[in-house]
Amino acid sequence: MIEVLNNLDTQFFYLVNHHHSAAMDWVMWFFSARWSWAIIIVVAFCLTTVRFEAKRWWLVLLAIGLCFLLADQGSVQLFKNTVCRLRPCHALPDVHMFREGCGGQYGFISSHAANAFAIAVFILLKYWKRDRVVPLCMMAWAVLTCYSRVYLGKHYPGDLLCGALFGVLVAFVVHYVTLWTEKKLAKNETKK
């Protein structure tokens, strides 16, 4: 069964990785670059948190930081360092790469996918009832980030699917911890 899944993963990897163009190389590189993440997250934060959370913006900022920390470190410590699945650019021949080396040796699960989905799903859970545009844009960004990792030869699709699922789990945990914290803060304010 594992061999069948691995073969499917490799076939899907080559399907995405071998369909590229010069223009798409740059677009996918942008979505994969960490500096572009800062721009996207700051814009999303300003369009949602600054607009809706005048009083507790700092709590949302901490929650986004916690999403990133848990998703990033969890993907490495719980998965990459224990599963030890080689990245396709280390394991397969004829992998299309653009502007970067292969990166770390192991790729399961994708930290990019875990981080992007943790932040995007947290924003979705937090603001869906008040604003649909920014959460949907963040989800599209997370999906494009995942696609870019296969396109650039860094991950198998399975690495990204599992990373995204882990990110969603992190987002739900952080969201409920944030809700609990907000209730505690509100209760303490009413006592004063």
Secondary structure as UniProt FT lines:
FT   HELIX           2..17
FT   HELIX           22..32
FT   HELIX           34..52
FT   TURN            54..56
FT   HELIX           57..74
FT   HELIX           75..80
FT   HELIX           81..83
FT   HELIX           88..91
FT   HELIX           111..127
FT   TURN            128..130
FT   HELIX           133..151
FT   TURN            152..153
FT   HELIX           157..191
//
